[in-house]
């Protein structure tokens, strides 16, 4: 039997009696367009994305570091899943300090 635990709260997840949620995150660096003068209508964006992903999936390519591309997978319990949906970027929030005009 495979044992699952929540990657956020570390609680054990009973996969027979409760749901387990899988969150996959993919982060890639956004580089400036070298061919900025090329007409946007001529570009094949899907082909460019496909080529980038093929290069990124090549585990033997040492040129791609974690600074450029990173993929992670997390198991979450139902409670942590609900918290993740409310604030996917974390617990910190930006508070605005408005004047009383």
C-alpha positions as CSV (number, residue, x, y, z in Angstrom):
1,X,0.0,0.0,0.0
2,X,1.3,3.4,-0.9
3,X,1.4,6.0,1.9
4,X,0.5,9.6,1.1
5,X,1.0,12.6,3.3
6,X,0.2,16.3,2.7
7,X,3.2,18.2,1.5
8,X,1.9,21.4,3.2
9,X,0.8,20.2,6.7
10,X,2.5,16.8,6.7
11,X,-0.7,15.0,7.8
12,X,-1.1,11.5,6.6
13,X,-3.8,11.1,3.9
14,X,-6.0,8.0,3.9
15,X,-6.5,7.5,0.2
16,X,-9.3,5.1,0.7
17,X,-11.5,7.4,2.8
18,X,-10.6,10.9,1.7
19,X,-9.6,12.8,-1.4
20,X,-6.0,13.5,-2.2
21,X,-5.3,16.5,-4.4
22,X,-2.2,16.7,-6.7
23,X,-0.9,20.2,-7.6
24,X,1.6,20.4,-10.4
25,X,3.6,23.6,-10.7
26,X,5.8,24.6,-13.6
27,X,7.9,27.7,-13.5
28,X,10.0,29.0,-16.4
29,X,12.1,32.1,-17.0
30,X,10.7,34.6,-19.3
31,X,13.4,35.8,-21.7
32,X,13.4,38.8,-23.9
33,X,12.4,38.2,-27.5
34,X,15.5,38.1,-29.6
35,X,13.6,38.6,-32.8
36,X,11.5,41.6,-31.5
37,X,11.1,43.1,-35.0
38,X,9.5,39.9,-36.4
39,X,5.8,40.4,-37.2
40,X,3.7,38.9,-34.4
41,X,1.3,37.4,-36.9
42,X,4.1,35.3,-38.5
43,X,5.1,33.6,-35.2
44,X,4.0,30.1,-34.4
45,X,3.5,30.4,-30.6
46,X,2.5,26.7,-30.2
47,X,5.6,25.5,-32.0
48,X,7.8,27.8,-29.9
49,X,6.2,26.4,-26.7
50,X,6.6,22.9,-27.9
51,X,10.3,23.4,-28.6
52,X,10.9,25.0,-25.2
53,X,9.1,22.1,-23.4
54,X,11.1,19.5,-25.4
55,X,14.3,21.1,-24.4
56,X,13.2,21.4,-20.8
57,X,12.2,17.8,-20.5
58,X,15.6,16.6,-21.6
59,X,17.1,15.7,-18.3
60,X,20.6,15.3,-19.8
61,X,20.7,18.9,-20.8
62,X,22.8,20.6,-18.1
63,X,22.3,24.1,-19.5
64,X,18.8,24.2,-18.0
65,X,19.2,25.1,-14.3
66,X,16.5,25.6,-11.7
67,X,16.9,29.3,-12.3
68,X,15.5,28.8,-15.8
69,X,13.0,26.0,-15.5
70,X,11.5,24.0,-12.6
71,X,8.7,21.5,-12.3
72,X,7.3,20.3,-9.0
73,X,4.4,18.1,-7.8
74,X,2.7,18.3,-4.4
75,X,0.1,16.1,-2.6
76,X,-2.5,18.0,-0.6
77,X,-5.1,17.0,1.9
78,X,-8.6,18.5,1.4
79,X,-8.1,21.3,3.9
80,X,-4.8,22.4,2.5
81,X,-6.3,22.1,-1.0
82,X,-9.0,24.6,-0.1
83,X,-6.4,26.9,1.4
84,X,-4.3,26.6,-1.7
85,X,-7.3,27.6,-3.9
86,X,-7.9,30.7,-1.8
87,X,-4.2,31.9,-1.9
88,X,-2.2,29.9,-4.5
89,X,0.8,32.3,-4.0
90,X,1.0,31.8,-0.3
91,X,-0.2,33.3,2.9
92,X,1.3,36.8,2.5
93,X,-1.1,39.5,1.3
94,X,-0.5,43.1,0.2
95,X,-2.3,45.5,2.4
96,X,-3.2,48.9,1.1
97,X,-2.9,52.0,3.4
98,X,-5.6,54.4,2.1
99,X,-5.9,57.9,3.4
100,X,-9.2,59.0,5.0
101,X,-10.0,61.7,2.4
